[in-house]
Amino acid sequence: WGELDHEMASLGGDKLDDVTFLDRDRDDLETFVQGIEQNRYSWTWAVSDDAARAGAAAEARSWAEARWGPLDQVPPATFEWRFAVYRLA
């Protein structure tokens, strides 16, 4: 964050405490891959060919199972988000 802090200071910004929170995925990987198959996510909407989308989901599932094992047994991921906060005069 050093470069950002420096730039914000050059604009008169005062660095405040960062804001952090944990975000845990609600779904396991199997549910996520099923969402691809079902066209649930906006980034899949451009794929109008159901067969192509199903093929892509099958390929993703195969790769993920080879890497992690049964997808319904992989625990959901937890991420820490951190936001830099500044006060501008």
N, C-alpha and C positions, 0 to 999 in steps of 0.2 A: 504493500500500500504506500510505500515511501514516495514514489513518483506522483501518485495521485494526491497525497497529502501536500507535497511541495507545490503542485499546480494550484490546488485549492487555496493554499496560503498566499500564493502570489495574487490571487483574486480577492483577497481579504477574508477568506473563509477560516473560521475557527473550528478545529477538530473536536468533535464531541465523542462520547463513548460509542463504540460500535454496537450495533444491534445484532444479536445472533438468536437463532432458534433451530430446533431439530424438526425435521420433516420425515416422517416414516411413510413409505409406500403402503397403500392399503391392500394392494393386490399382489399375489405371487406371480412368478414369471409365466406360468401356464395361463392364468387369467389374462395377462398382458398379450400373449400370443393369440389367444382366442379373440381379443379385441381387434387385432390386426385382421384376422379372418372375417370378422363381422363388420368391418369398415367403421368401427367405433371412433377412431381418432381422426381429427381433421387432416392430419398429414397423410392419411390413406385415401381421402376422398378423391384425389386426382387420379387414382388408379380405378378406372371404371370397369376394367375387365376382372370379373370375379375369379376366373381361373388363375390369372396372373397374381392377384392378391393372395389367393390360397396357396399358390406355389411358393411365393415369397415367405409366407407365414410358416409353411412346412420346412423350408430351408432354415429359417431363423430358429425354429423349434429344434431341428436336428442339430444345428451348431451348438445351441445352448445346452441341450441334453448331453452332448459329448463333453462339454466343458464343466457343467455343474451337476449332472445327474437328473433325476426326475424333477421336472419343473414345479410340480405342485408341492415339492418338499424343500425348495429353496426359500429361506426366509425372506420376507420383504426387506428391502434396503432402507437404511436410515441415513439421511444427509444432514449436514450442518450448514445452514445458510448464514452468511455474515455480510452485513451491510455497513459500509462506512457512512458516518453521519457528520455533516458540516453545517455550521451556522454562517450564513452570509450576512454581512453588515448592510 
